[in-house]
Amino acid sequence: MKPPIYDDCERTDLAPQRNAETSFAFFNRAGGSLWRYSRALHQEWADRLREREYADVRAALRSDDAQARSAFLELYLHECLVRGGHEVVIHPELKHTPRRPDFLASRDATRVFIEAIAPGTSLSDRAAANRMGALLSTLDQVGDDNFVLMTTSIIEASNSAPAAKLRDRIRKWLTQLDPNSVDTEDLSSETFVQEGWSVTVKAMPIKRNSRSNARRSIGVYAHTAAHFVDDGAKLVAALESKAKRYGQLDAAFVVAVGTASFAEVDEYALNALYGSVSWTLDGLNPGEEITARGVRNRDGYFGSPGAWKNRQVSAVLIVDQLSLHDPTRARVSLWAHPDPLHPLPNEPMFPGVIHEWNGRCTDKREALDARRLLGLTDDWPQGRRWQAD
């Protein structure tokens, strides 16, 4: 008998997900009536797997968020394919290499190989994120009845943060403030330095009638500076790590990339796959009207007209913002290669939209509806986040 993904226990903890808490730890203890629908969905999808694959997925879902995100992407793709009427072989054998792609999906006379990747962060970045998460988790337990905190600056060190010492110093500082006389236009601020770490916080007074209620101590996270994220480069790097891994396949090949971008997916995917855009000026002669026109460069992953490349990749499937809570909210888009070695079948395989090259940009057509494909009603999931049944 397969052990369940989540523990069989009574759940009474109604608190939101905490800093440094993994997705598994949250879902495993969350007592809100809403979360049981997500847990049941994860279990239903995983139960379709054979025992060996089930064990691997279960272990990954119960691990850190990077492994859980990757496993859930594969579970999502498998469920879409099965519910779409495909016969799915997990890790099919190939004659010319011992390596195995994630799936082979067959329907009628068509065959499509699918490989999934959820790009993560480096070990050093992950270690830094863990140190920061541990610090914020501890600061969230300051537990003052009169104030919540705004973190305005955090300077990190390479060592683990002395979180408990910083928390105790912040507690002492807050006891010296009067919540009834704080100027809300000029909040009290203090910087705490300890063992190479520097934490600057502001104290935000709580309304009188809401004091002494249990809550998180950090009300506003304002310590992270804005920075530019090159999602297109991440996408290409993910593709290059997978595209040639299996050599020349005898059927269509889709690379599915799980992303977590808050940017406009269409723009960065279009530029990364079909080429970035440069602007040229026309009409520079005297008396001519000057106009600007965009010219697509030849730096796209798929190449350019007359010089298409990476033709073994029939399409790239981007699954953005795939949530363990409600996978139907994911932004899914399939980007077809203009001249693949093996074209995809015309009938859609996944939810979202399909982009097809028209010579200048892409035409977009609807694929499948996620809720209809996955057999979920419009009001799924029901229940309440922070209230038990």
Steps between C-alpha positions, in 0.01 A plus 500: 500500500634844408565730796310831468680818399370688804482363852170360628443735792268761646579849376416798719773750409331782306805726466618616153820355358793610711840629394739213418209252507499261206191444291475145634527612862223754441260268320571223748394711801257756351161467664297729275221315323626624162834319514352152523384533138856567389631206703236271353586615147871432547419153629257424218752598234786310663289186541498464121873429507662162529647413838860596416408835344255565783776453758726745317229766466388458861856543626551811288171660606595442864843657446611860447309738275740463204444123483129535571455755220677276249302191604169685488575626150549141383187390686301781335623410151424131556147579615437728200616228260301221663180705517556607139465138390869421454668175582796611709826314552713642779875504425472308172802303379687629195698277263791737444571623855458377858350836591124522532271801453223558752204392286392346173138594424312310228152568366359355179798492262701779665793473739657785700793493738485747789785611725434724802731737682437748780812721508621558852764709670864425573604332824656823626185701423288232664721509811468879518122475460487244781698731730267788418192281546620385841558860607159621384331200660649590836428872466140409420481372859576830672142484625440859608139586583524863387716501186568314178828540316605633162839366391663782303858371470680174563873470438601135492815325615633162386433345841165397637309795638493546880124513465402442863734775624363745242143404587562560873656841433202600283261387774680718754493799263125467440425505873651850511251636244150631566260380229262788577754773434687363195489728196364275223643741242848461647521150650760421762794320344800319643798308364628191681850368424612159615779266383529656156125528441316831493121520528307826476132495594220749549233461766142531372241545780204266502150645528372501858218252440734252329775487761583183692378279213731225380667596170820498303747760624621613157228697328696641204805358324678800347863399527548354152611740229351480152723326247488392137431133430591363158228236463586445133856397583370261767263345249773445240736355760231253607438397139868452425535272800232266366454539125790287376505259789327219308647545152276471194160368602259339255199703612405849612683629806365760746709659774274617784652774716353587838555866580406736780506833321300810581602653167307491173567145383406563136757775455802324642409164342450658157838671515683200644360249251459699177757775550530830681391824334721788386362828369615661175424848373377557144473832316827660604538689171411871499126558466403141584284408797699303754333177606613222730446129435586196703730237353520161661856387560641155429571419866183299571524143623296386199723704264354713222326457160728305266729408787281321750690303763435262790241336277493188718290703746151503353370747758570659835226480763524770767310425820521818704385546860393138549353497849463194721191669640314542169681379185223633274636851556829426325580711194565237234623576148636273229745654253525301177823473302449652152678211325533196732635162400180346634193727519257475786148364440244771423280404793611680820657294777515752785300792646571862422587649162704397196741739325586437135748702293344704216816652356512814716373392840266228623130434456332387818218248530330349799599149602306315773314632803688394813196433718319301234809297419581426865139425591466783753190710549501878468472541880783260582660512753225571749541570869679776688870563538515591867191327636452132573197300392 
